[in-house]
Amino acid sequence: MLIGVDVGGTFTDVVAIRDGDIRTVKVSTDVRNTELGVLAGAREMGVENADIFSHASTHGLNAIITRRLPKIGFLATEGHRDILDAGRTWRPTADLTNPHWRRPFGDAAKPLVPRYLRRGITERITADGSVLIPLDEAQAREQLAVLRKCEVTAVAICLLNSYVNPQHELRLKEIVREELGDIPCSVSSQVSPLAKEYARASTTVIDVFMQLIYGDYTVRLDDGLRALGFKGELNYANCAAQLVAADVAMQRPFEIVFAGPAAGTIASAHFGKLIGASNLLCADIGGTSCDISLVSDFRPYVNTTFELEHDLIVNALSVEVSSIGAGGGSLVTISPAGELLVGPGSAGADPGPACYGKGGRQPAATDTCLLMGIIDPDKFAGGRMRLDKSLSLKAFEALDTTLSLNDRIRYAFYVGINNIAEGLTNVAIQHGIDPRDYSIVAFGAAGPMLLPAVLDRVNAAEVIVPPHPGLFSALGLVSSEQTYSDSRSAYTVLTPEAAEEIERVYAEMEAQMRERFKDRHPDPVFVRAFDGRLLGQSWETPFIPIPPGAITAETIDTMISNFHDTYEMRSGNRFPGLPVQGVTYRIETLVPTAKVDYPKLPKRESGQPTPSRTVELHYLDSQPIPAHEYQRADLRFGDEIMGPAIIREESSTTFMLPGQRMRVGEYGELHISRIERD
């Protein structure tokens, strides 16, 4: 049996796979002790029978965003302690001329490490690795004495050019142990031995925070699972939604900070292979946001870095996810100019939309769909919550606008739909794809309810609603590979003479990885790649393939050719006359892992699906529109339904507009497309 758990801020989603049978459950998240919800779901699923338990969480991410962080110290080369405040000095496009804008993690806002806890250390290593100024150990001990008085719980160390020569960082780590005891200490040359000082510094700070947040948590979780009888392997998902054994993940915990949103993309790619859909626009719509990602030729877009906040960089491979403020909790408001807006503000889970009856007074997207008749007030969240239409109506009536009630509700629906369509279109434009060649995968609790309505606006091929859409991200945790990777920066112009140095870098990384995993993965096969650039450029082109075998002069020629091919594919230009410089060298090895096997749906022997009832849809038009309602569990492979229609299941509701057709696929997925007109 396989179990996957996605820990969110409100609910913990748990899926279990056994003999092709998929079971799902949602349990409330205990934000103070998140392992309790995980263990409750594990107990309900019978974790004692599981072989693999895969876990993703937003706990660390939420701690960063809300600044509910422990007190840590930061050690940098003398004169460079403010690197965390300066960042890359980039501004968001919308604030280029805003004199009041401040970096969200800067000293003028909410710094991750306050300035008095950032200390300068006398030392200097040059770009070629030679020592210009020796490490002043006495001065370092003085600075650590300050941190001791401030009662820091951990220390992050990032010295200039340490990725070339880690000598000073490693000695400083020993001094931290001598002066402050056995506290977590992250050093950049071990955490992220890559060029670009600021990104290396911010990554190291995030790593030590994740050590503090997930270190004891992992012990409590593992102990709790073992107490329940679990004897299998506990995995974490990293930022690329690849699985990593928990003890290995704790060696570089910064890599698990952003796992949840990526899991849905991996689930989409895996399911796309199953049904033969190679190009996907993935849209995960929950209560607060719409997370959009892209899969092309069955492969998700992966970046070498990502941002937790604007300019807050983490050097980790990650699935590229764009988020917009559009979800079931998106608030409907009136701007000072009288314009009706939907989002980006959200009602959240507490107090939630007005219809929850928890004190929310502003209408949200959920209130809109409830009044339209799309949501059943008696069966919301699988019947665990009853919604109050009268509170939704009261919230819309209280809006400060001259619009009629009819227009308020109708406009709220379509403005929200347009926001989602704009987000999908922006992702398509940024990657230069034609949406007509892509299918939209609709998941998350609100995705199937809202995304069919964007079909004409985005002009995509179809909308696909996968099985269990409300817990589809958790299914991504049982759809992924167990993957281990490493990388090193070494600026090297690609010439035949460079072959020996590049081979040395790869041989060193591979030897270290073999040593780390000799007990669980004794004979790994490594895939090599590198990030390169045209000599003189500032930014690299990532993931350029390298043929297997030793690096020779012939290999260098292939690397150069592969670089120009990849560069042309990404930018549309080719400059074969310019020298190529290798910047970062990467290795990756895969461990075969069991994955979810979706059961096939039987065909209907005769007839057509029977609706459970007919409901009236309001506010779509001047008059109510009748729509058939179906239960998804009653549908069979090959069934066809014409819109308008509503398909209900425990974790979600699918809404089809007039002029749309739905066909049930072999694995129970719903394919929604336009009805072609002659």
C-alpha positions in Angstrom: 0.0 0.0 0.0 1.1 3.6 -0.8 0.1 6.6 1.2 0.5 10.2 0.2 -0.2 13.2 2.5 -0.4 16.8 1.6 -0.5 19.1 4.7 -2.3 22.4 4.0 -3.0 25.3 6.3 -6.7 24.2 6.8 -6.9 20.6 5.8 -4.6 17.6 5.6 -5.3 15.5 2.5 -4.5 11.8 2.7 -4.7 9.3 -0.2 -4.0 5.5 0.0 -3.5 3.2 -2.9 -3.9 -0.5 -2.5 -4.4 -3.1 -5.2 -5.6 -0.4 -7.6 -8.2 0.9 -5.1 -7.8 4.7 -4.3 -9.1 5.8 -0.9 -9.1 9.5 0.2 -9.8 11.4 3.4 -9.5 15.0 4.6 -8.7 15.8 8.2 -8.3 19.1 9.9 -4.8 20.5 10.2 -3.6 21.3 13.7 -1.4 24.3 12.9 0.5 24.1 16.2 1.2 20.3 15.9 0.8 19.5 12.3 1.9 15.9 12.7 -1.3 15.2 14.7 -3.5 15.6 11.6 -1.1 13.5 9.6 -1.1 10.7 12.1 -4.9 10.9 12.4 -5.2 10.4 8.6 -2.6 7.7 8.7 -4.5 5.8 11.4 -7.7 6.0 9.4 -6.0 4.6 6.3 -4.4 1.7 8.1 -0.8 2.8 7.9 0.4 -0.4 9.4 -0.2 -2.0 6.0 1.7 0.7 4.0 5.1 0.2 2.4 5.7 3.8 1.4 4.5 7.0 3.2 5.2 10.2 1.2 4.7 13.6 2.7 4.4 17.2 1.5 3.7 20.2 3.7 3.3 24.0 3.6 4.2 24.3 7.3 7.7 25.7 6.6 6.5 27.9 3.8 3.7 29.4 6.0 6.3 30.0 8.8 8.4 32.1 6.3 5.4 34.0 5.0 4.0 34.8 8.4 7.4 35.4 10.0 6.6 33.0 12.8 10.3 32.1 12.9 12.8 31.1 15.5 15.7 33.5 16.3 18.8 32.7 14.3 22.2 34.3 13.7 23.8 35.0 10.3 27.6 35.2 9.7 29.0 36.9 6.6 32.3 38.3 5.4 33.0 41.6 7.1 31.2 44.4 5.2 28.7 42.0 3.7 26.2 41.3 6.5 23.6 43.4 4.8 23.4 41.1 1.7 20.1 39.8 3.1 18.7 43.3 3.1 19.9 44.3 -0.3 18.9 41.1 -2.2 19.2 41.6 -5.9 17.8 45.1 -5.7 15.1 44.2 -8.1 11.6 45.7 -7.9 8.3 44.2 -9.1 7.3 45.7 -12.4 4.2 47.3 -10.9 6.3 49.2 -8.3 9.1 50.5 -10.5 8.1 54.1 -9.8 6.6 53.6 -6.3 8.7 55.5 -3.8 7.0 53.7 -0.9 7.8 50.2 -2.0 10.0 48.2 0.3 11.4 44.7 -0.1 9.1 42.4 2.0 12.0 40.7 3.8 14.2 43.9 4.1 15.2 45.7 7.2 12.5 48.3 6.6 9.8 45.6 6.5 9.9 42.1 8.1 13.5 40.7 7.9 14.1 37.0 8.3 17.2 37.8 10.4 17.2 41.2 12.1 20.3 43.3 11.5 21.7 43.0 15.1 21.8 39.2 14.6 23.8 39.5 11.3 27.5 39.7 12.2 30.5 40.3 10.0 33.6 38.0 10.2 37.1 39.2 9.3 38.3 37.0 6.4 38.4 37.0 2.6 38.8 34.4 -0.1 39.2 35.5 -3.7 37.3 34.3 -6.8 40.1 31.8 -7.6 39.9 30.2 -4.2 43.1 31.7 -2.7 43.1 33.3 0.8 43.5 37.1 0.7 42.7 37.7 4.4 43.0 34.7 6.8 40.1 33.9 9.1 40.4 35.9 12.3 39.2 33.3 14.9 39.4 35.6 17.9 37.2 38.2 16.2 34.8 35.4 15.1 34.5 34.3 18.7 33.7 37.9 19.8 30.8 38.0 17.3 29.5 34.6 18.4 29.6 35.9 22.0 27.1 38.5 20.9 24.8 35.8 19.4 25.1 33.8 22.5 23.8 36.7 24.6 21.0 37.1 22.1 20.1 33.4 22.6 20.0 32.4 19.0 18.8 28.9 18.3 20.8 28.3 15.1 23.3 29.9 12.8 23.6 30.3 9.0 27.1 31.0 7.5 27.8 32.4 4.0 31.2 33.8 3.3 32.3 35.2 0.0 33.5 32.7 -2.7 33.2 29.8 -0.3 31.8 27.7 -3.1 35.3 27.7 -4.6 37.2 27.2 -1.3 35.1 26.2 1.8 38.1 26.3 4.1 37.0 29.3 6.2 33.3 28.3 6.4 34.1 24.8 7.6 36.5 26.2 10.3 33.9 28.8 11.3 31.3 26.0 11.7 33.7 24.2 14.2 34.0 27.5 16.1 30.2 27.8 16.3 30.1 24.4 17.9 32.8 25.3 20.4 31.1 28.6 21.3 27.4 27.9 21.0 27.1 24.2 21.5 25.4 21.6 19.4 22.8 23.9 17.6 21.8 23.7 14.0 24.4 25.3 11.7 24.1 25.6 7.9 27.1 26.6 5.8 26.6 27.7 2.2 29.4 25.6 0.8 27.6 22.5 1.9 24.0 23.7 1.5 24.3 25.4 -1.9 27.9 25.4 -3.4 26.8 27.7 -6.3 27.8 31.0 -7.7 25.9 34.3 -7.0 26.4 35.2 -3.3 23.0 36.5 -2.4 21.1 33.5 -3.7 23.5 31.3 -1.8 23.1 33.3 1.4 19.3 33.4 1.3 19.2 29.6 0.6 21.4 28.9 3.6 19.2 31.0 5.8 16.1 29.1 4.6 17.9 25.8 5.2 18.6 26.5 8.8 15.0 27.6 9.4 13.8 24.4 7.9 16.2 22.4 10.1 14.5 24.0 13.1 11.0 23.6 11.8 11.2 20.1 10.4 14.0 18.5 12.4 12.0 17.6 15.6 8.8 17.4 13.5 10.3 14.5 11.5 11.3 12.7 14.6 7.8 13.1 16.1 6.2 12.0 12.8 8.4 9.0 12.4 7.9 7.9 16.0 4.2 8.4 15.7 4.0 6.3 12.5 6.1 3.5 14.0 3.8 3.5 17.0 0.9 2.9 14.6 2.7 -0.1 13.2 4.3 1.5 10.0 7.4 -0.4 9.0 8.0 1.1 5.5 9.9 4.1 4.2 9.0 7.7 5.0 9.7 10.1 2.2 9.4 13.9 1.8 8.6 15.6 -1.5 11.0 18.3 -2.6 10.3 21.5 -4.5 10.2 19.6 -7.8 7.8 17.1 -6.2 10.5 14.4 -6.3 10.6 12.0 -3.4 13.5 11.9 -1.0 14.0 9.6 2.0 13.2 11.6 5.1 16.6 11.2 6.7 18.3 12.4 3.5 15.8 15.3 3.1 16.9 16.5 6.6 20.5 16.9 5.3 19.2 19.6 3.0 15.8 20.6 4.3 15.6 23.8 2.3 14.6 21.6 -0.7 11.3 20.7 0.9 10.0 24.2 1.7 7.7 24.5 -1.4 6.6 20.9 -2.1 2.8 21.1 -2.0 2.0 23.2 -5.1 4.5 21.2 -7.2 2.8 17.8 -6.4 -0.3 18.7 -8.4 1.9 19.3 -11.5 3.6 15.9 -11.1 0.2 14.2 -10.7 -1.0 15.9 -13.9 2.1 14.8 -15.8 1.7 11.2 -14.6 -2.0 11.1 -15.4 -1.3 12.7 -18.8 1.0 9.9 -19.7 -1.8 7.4 -18.7 -4.4 9.0 -21.0 -2.0 10.2 -23.8 -2.3 13.9 -23.1 1.2 15.3 -23.5 0.5 19.1 -23.3 -1.2 20.4 -20.2 -2.0 23.7 -18.5 -2.4 22.6 -14.9 -4.6 24.7 -12.7 -5.1 24.0 -9.0 -7.8 26.2 -7.5 -8.4 26.0 -3.8 -9.8 28.5 -1.3 -7.3 31.3 -1.8 -5.2 30.9 -5.0 -5.1 29.5 -8.4 -1.7 27.8 -8.9 -0.8 27.4 -12.6 1.9 25.3 -14.1 2.8 23.8 -17.5 3.5 20.3 -18.8 4.9 20.0 -22.3 5.6 16.7 -24.0 4.7 15.0 -20.7 7.4 16.9 -18.8 6.8 19.8 -16.3 8.8 23.0 -16.5 11.5 22.9 -13.9 13.6 25.9 -12.8 16.9 26.0 -11.0 15.7 28.5 -8.4 12.4 29.9 -7.2 11.1 32.8 -5.1 9.3 32.4 -1.8 8.5 36.1 -1.9 9.6 38.8 -4.3 13.4 38.5 -4.6 13.6 35.9 -1.7 15.6 33.3 -3.7 16.1 29.6 -3.0 18.6 27.6 -5.0 16.6 24.4 -5.4 15.2 22.6 -8.5 11.5 23.4 -8.5 8.4 23.0 -10.7 7.6 26.4 -12.1 4.3 27.5 -10.5 2.6 30.8 -11.0 0.0 31.8 -8.4 -2.9 34.3 -8.7 -5.4 35.4 -6.0 -8.4 33.5 -7.4 -10.2 30.8 -5.5 -13.3 29.8 -3.7 -12.6 32.3 -0.9 -11.8 35.3 -3.3 -13.6 38.3 -1.9 -16.1 40.4 -4.0 -15.5 44.1 -3.4 -16.2 47.5 -4.9 -13.2 49.7 -5.8 -13.2 53.5 -5.0 -14.1 54.0 -8.7 -17.2 51.8 -8.4 -15.6 48.8 -10.2 -16.6 45.3 -9.0 -13.5 43.3 -8.2 -13.0 39.6 -7.3 -9.8 38.9 -5.3 -6.9 38.9 -4.7 -8.0 39.2 -1.1 -9.5 36.0 0.4 -11.9 35.2 3.2 -9.7 32.2 4.0 -11.0 29.4 6.2 -11.7 31.7 9.2 -14.1 33.4 9.0 -14.5 32.2 5.4 -17.2 33.2 2.9 -20.3 34.7 4.3 -22.3 31.5 3.7 -20.1 29.6 6.2 -21.8 31.5 9.0 -18.6 32.2 10.9 -18.8 35.9 10.9 -17.7 36.7 7.3 -19.6 39.7 6.0 -18.1 40.1 2.5 -19.3 37.9 -0.3 -16.8 35.5 -1.9 -16.7 33.3 -5.0 -18.2 30.5 -3.0 -21.2 32.7 -2.1 -21.5 33.6 -5.9 -21.7 29.9 -6.9 -24.0 29.1 -4.1 -26.6 31.7 -5.1 -26.3 30.7 -8.8 -27.2 27.1 -7.8 -23.9 25.5 -8.7 -23.1 24.5 -5.1 -25.5 22.4 -3.1 -25.8 24.0 0.4 -26.6 20.7 2.0 -23.8 18.6 0.5 -20.8 21.0 0.7 -17.5 19.3 1.6 -19.1 15.9 1.3 -22.0 17.0 3.6 -19.7 17.9 6.5 -20.8 21.6 6.3 -24.2 23.3 5.6 -24.1 26.6 3.8 -26.5 29.5 4.4 -27.8 31.1 1.2 -29.4 34.0 3.2 -26.1 35.1 4.5 -24.6 35.1 0.9 -27.6 37.2 -0.3 -27.2 39.6 2.6 -23.5 40.1 1.8 -24.2 40.9 -1.8 -26.9 43.3 -0.9 -24.5 45.1 1.4 -22.0 45.9 -1.4 -21.7 49.7 -1.9 -22.7 49.9 -5.6 -25.6 51.0 -7.8 -25.6 47.7 -9.7 -28.7 45.5 -9.4 -28.5 42.4 -7.3 -28.7 40.3 -10.5 -25.7 42.1 -12.0 -23.7 42.0 -8.8 -23.8 38.2 -8.7 -23.5 37.6 -12.5 -20.6 40.1 -12.8 -18.9 38.5 -9.7 -18.9 35.1 -11.5 -17.6 36.3 -14.8 -15.0 38.7 -13.3 -13.6 35.8 -11.3 -13.6 33.6 -14.5 -11.8 36.4 -16.4 -9.1 36.6 -13.7 -8.4 32.9 -14.0 -8.4 33.1 -17.8 -5.9 36.0 -17.7 -3.6 34.0 -15.4 -3.6 31.0 -17.8 -3.1 33.2 -20.8 -0.1 34.9 -19.2 1.6 31.6 -18.5 1.0 30.5 -22.1 2.4 33.8 -23.5 5.5 33.7 -21.2 6.3 30.2 -22.5 5.4 30.9 -26.1 2.9 28.1 -26.4 -0.4 28.0 -28.3 -3.3 27.2 -25.9 -5.1 25.4 -28.7 -2.5 22.6 -28.4 -3.0 22.3 -24.6 -5.6 20.8 -22.3 -6.5 22.5 -19.0 -6.3 20.1 -16.1 -8.8 21.2 -13.5 -8.1 20.2 -9.9 -8.3 21.5 -6.4 -11.7 21.8 -4.6 -12.8 24.7 -6.8 -11.0 23.9 -10.1 -13.7 21.8 -11.8 -16.4 24.3 -10.7 -14.7 27.3 -12.3 -12.3 26.2 -15.1 -14.8 24.9 -17.7 -16.1 28.4 -17.9 -12.7 29.7 -19.0 -12.5 27.3 -22.0 -13.6 29.8 -24.6 -11.6 32.7 -23.1 -8.4 30.8 -23.1 -9.2 28.9 -26.3 -7.7 25.7 -25.0 -8.4 22.3 -26.5 -10.5 21.0 -23.6 -10.8 20.8 -19.8 -9.8 17.5 -18.1 -11.1 16.8 -14.6 -9.1 13.9 -13.2 -10.3 11.5 -10.6 -10.4 12.8 -7.0 -9.7 16.4 -8.1 -10.0 17.8 -4.6 -7.1 15.7 -3.4 -5.2 15.5 -6.7 -2.1 17.1 -5.3 -1.8 14.4 -2.7 -2.0 11.9 -5.5 1.1 13.6 -6.9 3.0 12.2 -3.9 2.3 8.7 -5.1 3.0 9.6 -8.8 6.6 10.7 -8.4 10.1 9.3 -8.6 12.5 9.0 -5.7 15.3 11.3 -7.0 18.6 12.4 -5.6 20.6 15.2 -7.2 23.6 17.5 -6.5 25.2 20.5 -8.2 28.5 22.5 -8.2 29.4 25.8 -9.7 32.8 26.0 -11.5 33.2 28.8 -14.2 34.8 26.9 -17.1 35.1 28.0 -20.7 34.3 24.9 -22.8 37.6 24.1 -24.6 39.3 20.7 -25.1 41.7 21.6 -22.2 38.7 21.9 -19.8 37.7 18.3 -20.1 39.9 17.1 -17.2 38.6 19.8 -14.8 35.0 19.1 -15.6 35.5 15.4 -15.2 37.0 16.1 -11.8 33.9 18.1 -10.7 31.6 15.3 -11.8 33.7 12.5 -10.3 33.8 14.3 -7.0 30.0 14.8 -6.8 29.3 11.2 -7.9 31.8 9.8 -5.3 30.1 11.8 -2.5 26.7 10.7 -3.5 27.7 7.0 -3.7 29.1 7.3 -0.2 25.9 9.0 1.1 23.6 6.3 -0.4 25.7 3.2 -0.4 23.4 1.4 2.0 20.1 2.1 0.2 21.2 2.6 -3.4 24.5 0.7 -3.9 24.7 1.0 -7.7 23.4 4.3 -8.9 23.2 5.4 -12.5 23.9 9.1 -12.8 22.5 11.5 -15.4 24.7 14.5 -16.1 23.7 18.0 -17.2 25.1 21.5 -16.9 24.0 25.1 -16.9 25.9 27.2 -19.4 26.0 30.6 -21.0 27.6 32.5 -23.9 30.8 34.0 -22.5 30.0 37.4 -21.1 26.4 36.8 -20.5 25.0 37.3 -16.9 22.4 34.4 -16.9 22.7 30.7 -17.7 20.7 28.4 -19.8 19.9 25.4 -17.6 19.7 21.6 -18.0 21.9 21.1 -21.0 22.4 17.4 -21.5 25.8 15.7 -21.4 26.4 12.2 -23.0 27.3 9.4 -20.6 30.9 8.4 -20.1 34.1 10.2 -19.2 34.5 13.9 -20.2 36.8 14.0 -23.2 37.6 16.6 -26.0 34.8 15.0 -28.1 32.4 15.3 -25.1 33.2 19.0 -24.9 32.3 19.4 -28.6 28.9 17.7 -27.9 28.3 19.9 -24.8 28.9 23.0 -27.0 26.5 21.7 -29.7 23.9 20.8 -27.1 24.2 24.2 -25.5 23.5 26.0 -28.9 20.6 23.7 -29.6 19.0 24.3 -26.2 19.7 28.0 -26.3 18.0 28.3 -29.7 15.0 26.3 -28.5 14.6 28.6 -25.5 15.4 32.0 -27.1 15.0 31.5 -30.9 18.6 32.7 -31.5 21.8 30.8 -32.2 25.4 32.2 -31.9 27.7 29.4 -32.8 30.7 31.8 -33.2 30.7 32.8 -29.5 32.5 30.8 -26.8 30.4 28.8 -24.3 31.1 28.9 -20.6 29.9 26.1 -18.2 28.7 27.5 -14.8 26.9 24.8 -12.9 27.4 21.1 -13.2 24.5 18.8 -12.2 24.0 15.1 -11.5 20.8 13.1 -10.8 20.0 9.5 -10.0 16.6 7.8 -9.8 15.5 5.0 -7.5 12.6 3.0 -8.9 9.5 3.7 -6.9 6.0 2.3 -6.9 3.3 4.7 -8.3 -0.4 5.1 -8.2 -2.3 2.8 -10.7 -5.6 4.4 -11.6 -8.4 1.8 -12.1 -10.2 1.7 -15.4 -13.9 2.5 -15.5 -16.3 0.0 -17.0 -18.4 0.8 -20.0 -22.2 1.3 -19.7 -23.9 -1.7 -21.1 -26.9 0.3 -22.4 -28.6 3.6 -22.3 -27.3 7.0 -21.0 -26.5 8.3 -17.5 -29.5 9.2 -15.5 -29.5 12.6 -13.7 -30.2 12.5 -10.0 -32.3 15.7 -10.3 -32.8 18.9 -12.2 -31.7 22.2 -10.6 -32.2 25.8 -11.7 -29.1 28.0 -12.5 -29.7 31.6 -11.7 -27.9 34.8 -12.9 -26.2 33.2 -15.9 -29.0 34.8 -18.1 -32.0 36.9 -17.7 -34.1 33.8 -16.9 -33.3 30.7 -14.8 -31.7 27.9 -16.8 -32.5 24.2 -15.9 -29.5 22.0 -15.6 -29.3 18.2 -15.0 -27.3 17.1 -11.9 -25.3 13.9 -12.0 -23.3 11.9 -9.4 -19.8 11.2 -10.6 -19.8 7.8 -9.0 -22.7 6.8 -11.4 -20.8 7.7 -14.6 -19.2 5.1 -16.9 -16.6 5.1 -19.5 -17.9 6.6 -22.8 -20.8 8.4 -21.2 -21.6 11.8 -22.8 -23.4 14.7 -21.1 -24.5 18.0 -22.7 -24.3 21.3 -20.8 -25.5 23.0 -18.8 -24.9 20.3 -16.2 -23.5 19.7 -12.7 -21.5 16.6 -11.7 -21.1 16.2 -8.0 -18.6 14.2 -5.9 -17.4 14.3 -2.3 -14.3 16.5 -2.9 -15.5 18.8 -5.7 -18.3 19.9 -8.1 -17.9 20.1 -11.9 -19.9 22.8 -13.6 -20.5 22.7 -17.4 -22.0 25.8 -19.2 -24.5 25.7 -22.0 -22.8 24.8 -25.3 -20.3 22.4 -23.7 -20.1 18.6 -24.0 -18.5 16.2 -21.4 -17.2 12.7 -22.3 -16.1 10.2 -19.6 -12.6 8.8 -20.3 -11.3 5.3 -19.7 -9.9 6.1 -16.2 -13.0 8.1 -15.1 -11.6 11.5 -16.1 -14.0 14.0 -17.5 -13.2 15.6 -20.9 -15.1 18.9 -21.4 -15.1 20.6 -24.8 -17.1 23.0 -26.8 -20.0 21.7 -28.9 -19.0 22.5 -32.5 -21.5 24.5 -34.4 -22.1 24.1 -38.2 
